[in-house]
Amino acid sequence: MTDTTVSRRDLLCTIAGCAAAASVAGCTEPTHTDFFRSHLHELEPDEVKALLADLEQEYSAKYGKEVTVGMTEARPGVSFAYALDLSRCIGCRRCVHACVKENNLSREPEVQWIRVLEMDKEKGVDLHHANAYYDAETVPRPGHFYMPVACQHCRNAPCVKSCPVGATWQEPDGIVAIDYDWCIGCRCCMASCPYGARHFNWAEPELPAEELNPKTHYLGNRPRPKGVVEKCTWCIHRTREGLYPACVEVCPVGARKFGDLNDPASEIRYVLENKRVFVLKSELNTRPRFYYFYGV
């Protein structure tokens, strides 16, 4: 191959026999990545440092402000998990909008990593009758309760198994990550995810410079290009620094809990040991790290 303007994504799409998917995934356009950039797992420390520096320079020039791209690694012995109190959630969607702002999601079209489902109390947890598009002047609406759904960070993740190029994997602390520069946009992970938690960038993401969160992580909230899949990362740039995910911090009723399963004094351990807990679609054996419970 002599045409150096052809991207690695184009070649991988062709090799994988993904011509049909490639046309809608943006594979025909050169990406911002270097041709045949090595997989993140294959890079030496000095190569990672150079990669981050290049991205910082690129994003800073594009958005006209100083942007940092971190690569904070998982802390030894930490095993993250999340819990959500269905008896407290009021369906206000503050978590949705905080996530969009914190994680540099596209504003037009707006991509949302969290979906809040409105359910009828008489029917209980019934996904068939759930309404993700409810429009109410005030919440909670009488006779309803709310179930936010995002990436479950499964221990036995179908998305990881289905990725043909190894662009997604589970980190040692439990976070299921995506290397956006390695993703070829085939959307196999979207098809295999039973929670609808992965989202595809059909168009060039619209992210105004004044709305950009300049503190980013390579595997998290750095700006994503057209033609890749993205999803919740439990605010990896925050949680690996000892902070809560943005959705946990913004919840006005304290319905969201996050912490280290290996810490016996953590709030997440207390919830699992003392509350009525369940996981979504347990029959699929995906073994989510995201738990739902009833606090009262």
PyMOL commands that set and color helices and strands:
alter all, ss='L'
color gray80, all
select helices_A, chain A and resi 8-15+19-25+40-42+45-63+94-102+127-129+158-162+188-192+209-211+236-239+246-250+267-274+282-284
alter helices_A, ss='H'
color red, helices_A
select strands_A, chain A and resi 68-70+80-85+115-120+144-149+168-170+176-178+199-200+215-217+229-230+256-260+276-278+290-294
alter strands_A, ss='S'
color yellow, strands_A
deselect
rebuild
show_as cartoon
